[in-house]
């Protein structure tokens, strides 16, 4: 699949660029990533470069995951990353520390879920986060996801082991549904 751009709420979701690697590496070295994310730890510039130049483009090409950089302007600095895995519909995201608490991610979640429903046949967009990740949970709640409880997550921990996760879903809107 060819990557595509999304825009809305004063944000642009577009492709990661090699020049983003230092910011991605700096953001992903935040201790909150060690606690809540399955990213490599410690996270290095080489990890960021590999993610940007290998993983994300290959996932777009084979249709397994759509990954976007989050920016205020199309040519601006990266604020974070959001992606959706296909065909499962599993959503993943993070923001760099200086950009948290501004409801940026809620707007991005809305853009990505709309695109997923418009461009795929997924019946629901799914979310999971390690129990305790309050910021991620608040984002999902603002975007209208339904809490589906706690379960062993489908995304394994950094050590390859199971992770107790909060889970939620946003079902595909039904034809003729009216938003209020």
Buried (B, 14 or more C-beta within 10 A) or exposed (E): BEBEEBEEEEBBBBBBEEEBBBBBBBBBBBEBBBEBBBBBBEBEEEBBBBBBBEBBBEBBEEEEBBBBBBBEEEEEBBBBBBBBBBEBBBBBBBBBBEBBEEEBBBBBBBBBBBBBBEEBEBEBBBBBBBBEBEBBBBBBEBBBBEEBEEBEBBBEBEEEEEBEBBBBBBEBEEEEEEEE
